[in-house]
Amino acid sequence: MVEHCPKDEYLNSFCRTRLKLLNQRLSSSEQIIMIDISHLRQEVTELKTAIARKKFECDLDSIAELDRERRECIASAEKARGGQKAANDEMSKLQKGSLEFLEKVSRMKEVAAEVKELEAVAKQADDRFQEAFLSIPNIPHESVPDGNSEADNQVVSTWGEVEGDFPHAIPHYDIPWFGKMIDFPRGVKVAGAGFPFYVGEMSQLVRALINFFLEEAGTNGYQEVHSPIVVNAASATATGQLPDKEGQMYVDTNEDIYLIPTAEVPVTNFFRDEILPAEDLPLKRVAYTPCFRREAGSWGKDVRGLNRLHQFDKVELVKWVHPDHSFEELESLRIDAEGLLQKLELPYRVLLICSGDIGFPHSKQFDLEVWAAGQKRWLEVSSCSNFTDFQARRANIRFRGPDGKPQPVHTLNGSALAIPRVLAGILENHLQADGRVKIPECLRKWFPQEFIGP
């Protein structure tokens, strides 16, 4: 589940430095836009109410004041530039070397200095506003239930039996041969905690799951892409990882790049700064990538075995859709992910995430949780989310409406699925009396044997 941080915590000095570097690379016409700025200027009360539902701290009055200040500063700089241009035009009509011409030259040096100073003030005001504007989260959809924490999430559906149907189930990490096929100690030696080796048949089973997920996505109309596993700060900011989850991301400060926490980040940015043909919507992509998360602060929780890793494999579904159909597309996205769990014969439940637990860039979110019969607990294996136009505004992804004017698309994504916890569910729910694990029929195309284990 998402851990929320007050604004002052996630806009820390590290993140401010990253954003300053990012904004230095952008012209004023390319500055990042998070939400529709008219909401801040015209509907601040409604925006406050919506953000309060998410339990985020965000000083909208201060941000609105920064917006007013930067507009005044920009207007002053533009007025000064206009005066400078008019004076230049006048001077061009004077005889060079004349007394009046020389007086104008002297005055123009003063004007140029004034313009430069006003432009610097305007740039500083714009930077302050942009940094603060990044702290505004997406607003939750009206169908998102109110709540304070994950305890208030709503179970909207279940599939499969979870009681009394697993007589041989034990936690996957207690299966006698588990440590031989998923080697954690050698992973610690080579990389550190949370980076296991998958060995022999277990490695083949992981590959079978990836192939199964990708092929099913293709059947459902998603085009496969093979994406980078690193992104720049602009990409991470576009999808909402910055400034929110920088503490969970691995970063190479020399190259100014991040290891991806999910394929959502590079794939969503595929169309950054582009205008898509309206007739092409919805666009659907699927990508397999390794994913990397530091999971800072999570070690007090139950993290044994495959429950929580720093590197894991995942197949991700991403959509760019027309705003009028985005919540219908969210339901179909969820159905696509649920179909995989049903074919794997894994009991699961669907949670509608409440306003107090939903993520920073999310408008509506469903989580799919697999029943782990050995641990007798639910394990999240997928989040299916609608970000409405929040990511698209940051990434400048648009389409042309009937009036010909560009407007933001809506973006969605969902895990289909995360490998480690799905694997934990298979090992626990399909464990047999003889200690072997039965392989779901849907995987036999890539793992042509009925059981795994000695």
C-alpha positions, 0 to 999 in steps of 0.5 A, a space after each residue: 500500500 502507498 505510504 503518504 508523506 506531508 508536503 514538507 517531507 516529500 519536497 525535501 532538499 534532494 527533490 528540490 535540487 532535482 526539480 531545479 535541474 529539470 526546470 533549468 532544462 526547460 523553457 518557460 513554454 515547456 514548464 510542467 503542468 500538473 492539474 488544470 491551473 484554472 482549478 487553482 485560480 477559479 475553484 480553489 475551495 472545491 480543490 481544497 475539499 477534494 485534496 482533503 479527501 486524500 489526506 494530503 497536506 497542501 497549502 493551496 492558498 500559498 500556491 495561489 499567491 505564488 501564481 499571482 506573484 509570478 504572473 505579475 513578475 512575468 507581466 512586468 518583464 514583458 512590459 519592459 521588453 515591449 518598451 525596450 523594443 519600442 525604444 530600439 525602433 525609435 533609435 533606429 530612425 535617428 541619425 547615428 552619432 547624433 546627440 539624441 542618438 547617443 543619449 538613446 544609446 546610454 538610456 538603452 543600456 539602463 533599460 537593458 539592465 532593467 529588463 535583465 533584472 526583471 526577467 531574472 525576478 520573473 524566472 525566480 518567481 516562476 521556479 518557486 511556483 512550479 516547485 510548489 505546484 508539483 505538490 498538488 496531488 490528483 483529485 480523487 474521482 467521486 466514486 472513490 469511497 471516503 476513508 483514512 487508511 487501508 483499513 477503509 478500502 472496500 472489497 468489491 468482489 472475490 473469486 475462488 475459495 479461501 477457506 478449507 481448500 488447501 489442506 497441504 498449504 504452508 508458507 512458500 518460504 517453508 517449503 523444504 526445497 524453496 531455498 534451493 530454487 530461489 537462493 536468497 543468501 547468494 543474492 545477498 552476497 552478490 547484490 544485497 538483501 531483496 535480490 534473489 537468484 531464481 535457479 533451474 526450474 524456478 527460473 523457467 517458471 518465472 519465464 513461463 509466467 512472463 510469456 503467459 502474461 505477455 501473450 494474454 495481453 496481446 490477445 486482449 489488444 495490447 501492443 508489446 514494447 520492450 522499454 528502457 529500465 532507466 528514466 530521466 527526471 523529466 519522465 519520473 516527474 511526468 508520471 508522478 514518481 517525483 516529487 513523491 517516491 524519490 525515497 523509494 527509487 534507485 538513482 545514478 546521480 552521475 548520469 541523472 537517471 533512475 532505475 524504474 520502479 515499474 514499466 508504467 514510467 517509461 511506457 507512459 512517457 513514450 508519447 510525451 510532448 506529442 499530439 495523438 490522433 483522436 481516432 487512434 484512441 484508445 492506445 494500449 501497450 504492454 511491457 515486461 521489465 525488471 522493477 527496482 524499489 528501495 522500499 524505504 521504511 518497510 522492513 518492520 513488516 513481514 518481508 519473508 520470502 517473496 513478499 517484498 523484494 528490491 528487484 522483481 519482474 512485472 508485466 505492465 499494461 498502459 492505456 492512453 484513452 479519450 477522457 469520455 471513456 477513461 473509467 470504462 477503460 479502467 473496468 476493462 483494464 481490471 478485467 484483463 488483469 483478473 482474467 490472468 488470476 482466474 486462469 492461474 486458478 488463484 483465489 483473489 479479491 478486488 479492493 476499491 482503494 479509499 480516498 485516504 489510501 489512494 496514491 498521489 497521482 491517482 484518481 481511482 484505483 483498484 488493487 488485486 490481492 491473491 490469497 496466500 493459503 500458507 501464510 493465510 494472508 492477502 498479497 497485492 499482485 496488481 494495482 489498476 489505476 486511472 490517473 485522468 489527465 494528471 500524468 498527461 498534463 505533466 507529460 504534455 500528451 494530448 489529442 485534438 478534440 472536435 474543435 481542433 484544439 489539443 487537450 490532454 488524454 487520460 492515462 491508465 495502467 495496471 500490473 498484469 502481473 507482478 511475478 514474485 507474489 503470484 509465484 508465492 500464491 502458486 507455491 502455497 495454493 497448489 502445494 501437494 501432499 508429496 511436497 511438489 507444486 502443481 503447475 497451472 494448465 495455462 503455463 504448460 505451453 512454456 513449462 511443459 510439466 505438471 509439477 515443480 519440486 523434487 
